[in-house]
Amino acid sequence: MTNSSTATAMDFDRAAQSKANAFWGYAALTAACGYWFKWWAILPAILAVLSVVQSISATRFAHQLRNGTYPLLNLNNGAPDGDASNWGKS
């Protein structure tokens, strides 16, 4: 889990990619459950939707860190590429 008060934009990018990858797994599981178990496909479908929402949210947080509009107190807010260790680097 990403700590929102110390995370860099790259941390949020990795979390977003992880959730996007999980979506594809849940989508395949939903298809298989839908074929064999009919109504039980609702459970992995809910997880797939949740993964998409979390991926979009993490992508938005990374974008906000890079732009300096992240709503929480974070040292990396507005830093070059959303990472305070990049200050002074060109």
N, C-alpha and C positions, 0 to 999 in steps of 0.2 A: 504494500500500500504506500502511496506517495504522501509524504508529509507536506501539506500545502503551504506551510510557513517557511520552508527551507528549500523547496523543490526548484529546479531550473526548468526552463522551457523544454529542454531535451528529456528531462524526467517525465514530463507530461506527454511528450511525443511518444516515448516508449510505452507508457501506460495506454495511450490511445491505440497504438498498434497491437498491443497485447489483447485489448478488448475487441478490436476488429478481427483478429485471428480467432478469438473465442466465438465470435458470431458465426463464422463459417462452420465450426464444429457443431454448434447448437442447431444451425440450419440443416446440416446433414442428419443430425439426430432427430430433428422434427420431421423430416421427410421419411425417415425409416419408421419412426413411431406412427406417423400418419398412415403409412402403408399397412403396417401389421396391427397396430393397437388402436387406431382411429382416434377416439377422444383423448387418449393419454398424450397425444402430440401437443396438447395445450401447454403442458409443463415446460418442455424444452423451447417451445415457441416464446413463452414469456421470458425465459432466460436469454433467448436470442435478441428480443427487443430490448431488454435491459442492457445487454452488451453494446448494442448500437447507441443507446442513449449515453452510456458511460464513455464510449469512444468519442462521441461528438463533444461531450462536456470536457474531456481532457484536452481535445484539440482546441477548444475555445479558450481554456485556461492557458495553454501554451501561447496562443496568439495574444492574449491579454498581457501576459508577462513580457513578451517582446515589445508590445506597444506602450507599456507603462500604465495600463489601466486595470491591472489585477486588483480585485476588490479587497483582498486581505493583506495584512502587513507581511511583506516578503522582501528580503534584501535584493533579490534578483529582479524586482519590478522595474521595468524600464531599462535594465542593463542591456548592453549590446548582445543580441541574440538570446536575451532572457537568462543570462548567466553572468553574475557579478565578477567572476574570475576573468572575464574578457575585457574589463575596464582597461583602457590604455593600449589595447592591442589593435593593430590595424589590419 
